[in-house]
């Protein structure tokens, strides 16, 4: 899953996000979702989330399980 649908992103789920500073390079940061920050049901660049360590970015990939 690519993280564009809010319903696919779950609090506590393992995801790869792109941080604002890494948008040009596309570097991914892995972590667990603490909060969903995007209110709309979908977003073309990925749902914005806050990880448990406080980092904020848009979901690029959702890990299963």
Buried (B, 14 or more C-beta within 10 A) or exposed (E): EEBBBBEBBEEEBBBBBBBEEEEEEEEBBEBBBBEBEBEEEEBEEBBBBBBEEEBBBBBBBBEEE
